[in-house]
Amino acid sequence: MKILVVVPAFNEESLLPHFLRHYLRWADRIVVLDNGSTDRTVEVARRHPEVEVRTFQTDGYDELSVLRNLEEAGREAKGRYDWVAYPDADEFILSTPSGRERSYLEGCRGQVVLARGFCLVHAPEEPALDLSRDLLSQRKSGYPSEAYSKPVFIRPEAGARFLPGKHGIRPDPPCLVEDPGSIHLIHAEMIDWDLWVYRKNRRALSRANIENGYSTKRFCRPREDHERIWKEALARPRSPVPGGEVAHE
């Protein structure tokens, strides 16, 4: 069985080393779709022989352009890979029991696998984030959220196409979808205030995004919106990270 991971990236120098280390534990190859990064994202990716970098340019963050590039990589995987995973750079797929991602997929009969969303949160008692150390050893709690649940593994021959936001698919032909409850998508979004605000405002939205309302509720918002969302997240009841017992260091 061969697994390909495809990830869009723009200025992901901080998170990409953690992302690559996590997925290279069980993926055969990673394709980084770099959208014109101005930091060391491409340099970091090219340090690994198992990672391929493809570049494309857009005028600001353009959702439809990102989806086209993801779908192209998925089509090229047909006949070469059994599964393609489509996480974002701040998303970590974990299984329970831990470390069973490949074994689950080997026995999976479906064409699309859904993951249960979980938002990782910087708890008040936890120290400041140290990007030289593994993220999941520093942030150990958060809250489950359907808003972060999405399809994460897709067979290339399924012909599935993502809806804007990648939280849904447009199956053509219809796909057999599995929701095992043992595959989790850990969203490392709210692990550090400064990093979170930067990633939400690091580039302008494209004209097409603004006209269609894509990502306008999540990106390029006033600071007071970020402060409100951050406080609400910290006030929510927290639970341990699913699959967090895996040794990440």
C-alpha positions, 0 to 999 in steps of 0.5 A: 500500500502506498500513501501520498500526502498533498498539502497547500502551503504559503509561508509555513516555515514555522509549522512545516517541519512539524508537519513533515516529521509527523506525516513522513512516519507513515506516508510514502511521499509528500507533495507541497503545493507552494503558493508563492511563499516568501519565507523558507517554506520551499527550503524546508520542504526540499531538505527531504528526499521524500518531499516534492515541491510544486509552485503556483502563483495567485493574487492573494489567497485564492480558494479555487486555485488551491483546489484545482492544484489539489485535484490535479495532484490527486488525478496524477496519483491514480494508479501510483498510490492507494490513498491520498491524504489532504491535510492543511499545514496545521492539521495532524491526522492521528488514529486511536489506538495511536500509530494505526493509520496505515493498518486502518487503511489496509483494511478500509473498504471505503473510497473516502475516510472522514476524520473527527475534528479536534481543535488544539488549544493553548491552555493557560497553565501551559508554557509559551510555545517552543517551535524547536520542540514537538508541538503535540508534546506541548499542547495536550488538550482542546475540544472536539469540533464538527467544524474541523471534521472533514474528508482526509483520505481519498482513493485517487480513482474515486473521482471526488472533488473538494467543495470550497473549504475542503470540508465536503466533497462533490462525489462524481461518481458517488463515493463510499464514505467511511466515518470510523470514529478512530481517525482524528484531525488535530487542528493545531490552530490555537496553540499560540496567540501570535502564530494564530493571528499571523496565520489568519492575516498573513496575506490578503484574500483574492478578489474571487474569494471576496466575491464568493465569500470564501474564507472571509469569516476566517481570514483577514478579520479585525483584531477584536474578532481574533481576541473574541474567538481566542477567549471563547476557545480558552473558556470551553471545556477541554479534553485530552488530544485523541491519539495523543498518547503517541510518542512524538519526540 
